[in-house]
Amino acid sequence: MESSTGDVSLPISLGTKNGKIVVVMARIPRVGLHEPFFIDSLDGRFHLAHISKSIESEQDVLVRPLHYDENDDRIEFILIEKFISKYLSIETVSDKTHFIFHMSRCGSTLAAQMLSTVNRFYVLSEPTIINEILDPNLELPNGISKWDLLKGVINAISIFKPDHCEHLFIKFRSWNIFFLSEILSLYPGITWSFIHRNGLEVMESILRDQPGWIRGRDRNISFFSKVLGISEDEIRLMSSSEYSARILGAICKEASINRSGNSAYISYEDIPNRLPELLEKPFKLKLTSDERGSMIKRSTFYSKDKLSKKVFTEDSLEKRSSMSDLDIINATRFIEIERKGIFTKTI
């Protein structure tokens, strides 16, 4: 039976107070989180913060800002310099902390949901503050390191996890992988996974319901120009089909070139029945039969169904059949050629 071990503060966002950047801390119960995304926990469970999908100016950003009541007595603010000083030097147990990266719309939410069924796992899915720190448009004061701030936040998350939780899992946003080498350098030896899926199937979902890195193409064009190694003018003239394929291919390439003995690569098709065994050895999890069973049972429901009641139906063929010939060409040319390296490259 899961129980709270008291209220302590967890970093949830960046903000400004009196013209200075602060870390927004939330004093919430230290309990396992089972909602599909961290924002769902803040909003639906704790009624603390939410994001807006109706404010037009927030639709073309990589990270939608959190909205919260500054007068809520659960909210507190720490100057960024003080936060780093407090949390940077804390030691995080590397073999108990795991990162999940993915290429978007590929089953990563399902994987996180399956892991969250295990009582001794603390799973944070795409915490806003990590995305805010990695946002290429973030400007920090002189002398403040983005990487010191990120490490401080991850350390703070690590000590926040409930006492009964042995392992911490943090699922990143898809575009976060463009900082993968820097993130891994903060925690040498940490284990991480990359979840991937057939490029055409991912493209169908991306083009139908566009993520921020497509909606905000123009706003973040300088960053993605460097990621793709092409000019900003080329990106402006590019179709959404080609642009999405190029970005997804670049994501797979980053995962491939950072391969090590501490990484695990998981295909969408293997998640429902094989995720426990694929993560058990590299992540040193030692799952019980009941834990494996609870994970497999969760895979039979839609990952974004907060009540875990809507039975999942396979949609791969439907996704592929709806795509154009041009989409197929772009997926083959830019995504699958890079994803192939995940299957064939050796350490």
Secondary structure by P-SEA (a helix, b strand, c coil): ccccccbbbbbccccccccbbbbbbbbccccccccccaaaaaccccccccccccccccccccbbbbbbccccccbbbbcaaaaaaaccccccccccbbbbbcccccaaaaaaaaaaccccbbbbcccaaaaaaacccccccccccaaaaaaaaaaaaaaaccccccbbbbbbccccccaaaaaaaacccccbbbbbccaaaaaaaaaacccccccccccaaaaaaaaacccaaaaaaccaaaaaaaaaaaaaaaaaaaccccbbbbccccccccccccccccccccccaaaaaaaaaaaacccccccccbbbbbcaaaaaaaccaaaaaaaaaccaaaaaaaacccc
